[in-house]
């Protein structure tokens, strides 16, 4: 199943306090044949520095910087232009995945090769500290 390269597209804007957890949830996947494309949409905080520090730890992370702010939809399209995978997954920079999300997604694309889209379930966890 490792022949399925997944391009994970992550738009980012002013998420310096959240993006590490999002990226770590990708790096912790049980399925490891992926590239993570983080597209910074002209953040004014330290988002880029946080991503650059994580790039030093894992070669699968790539950083693309928009020259001007494009908004989340167009920023996702920038990521799609950079994607090399035969499967694409989107993750917002303030969200996290369970550790087997990509494994299930790739298995689905292999089991149902004629399917053009796969979706996944989203669960919400709330804490009293929010």
N, C-alpha and C positions, 0 to 999 in steps of 0.2 A: 504493500500500500504506500510505501515511501516514494513512489514515482509521481505522486500528486504534489506539485509545488503550489503552495498556497501563498498568495500575495495578500497580506493584511494591510489594509488602508486605514490610517489613523490621522484624521485632521486634528490640528491642535491650535488653540488660541487662548493665551493667558491661563494656562493650567499647571503652573509650576508646582503647585502643592498636590496635584492629583495624578499627573501623568506617569510618575514612577510606578505607582500601583497598577495602572493600566498596562504599561509596558511589561512589568514583571508578570502579570497574568498571561501575557502572550509567551514570554520566555519560559514559563513554567508548564507549557502545554506538553501532554504526553506524546503528541504528534510533533515532530521537530523539523520537518522539511517545509519551512516557510521563510518568507522574507517579510519584514515589518517595515512598511514605508510610513514614516511620520512626516506629515506636511505641516509646517508651521505657517500660519496665516498672519504673519507680521505681529507676533506677540510683543507686548510691551513689558512683560515681566521676564523671569529667568527660564522660561520654558525651553528655549534653545540650549542653554547651558546644561540643564538637567538631561536632555536627550543626548547631547554630545558626551556627557559623562557615561551614559549607559552604552553608547556606541563603542566605547573603549573596552567594554566587557563582553560584547557580543557582535560579531561581524554580520549577523542577519538583520541588524537594524540599519536603516538608511534614513537620512534626514534630507528633506527637500524644503527650501525656504521660498515662499511666495515673495515676489518683489513688491507687490501691493496687496492689500487686504481684498480677498475675493469672496468671503463668506463660505460657509461650510459646504454647500452643494458644489460649487465650482472647485473648491479645494479638494473634495473627494475625486472630482474628475482629473485633477492634476495627478493624484495618486494612481488613478486608473491608467493614465498615460505612461507612468513609470513601471507599472506592474509587469512582471515576467511570468507569473504563475498561470496555470491552467484553471485554477480555482481562485476566486476573490472572496475575501471576508472583510467586512467593515466593523471597526470598533471605535467608538467615540473615546476621546482622551480622558474622559471622566468616568468611564465604565470599566468593568472587569469581567473576565471570562472564567468559567469553571475549567479545571485543568484538562478535561477531555473534549472540549468543544470542537477543536479542529479535527481530532481523530474521528469524531462522529460525522462531521461535515465531509471529510474526505471519503469515509466509508460510503456515505450516501451518494456522492458523485460517482463512485466506482460501481456501486450496486445499481444505480439508475442513470446510466450514461446519457440517455436521451433527454433527461430532465434539464431544463435551462436554468432553473432557480431552485435553491434550497433555502429554507428559513430555519430559524432556531427559536427556541422558547426563551423568554426573558423572565427572570424572577427579580423581585425587589427585596432588598434587605434594609430594614430601618433600625437604627439604634437610638437610644434615648439621648445620645450625645450630639445628635444632628442639629 
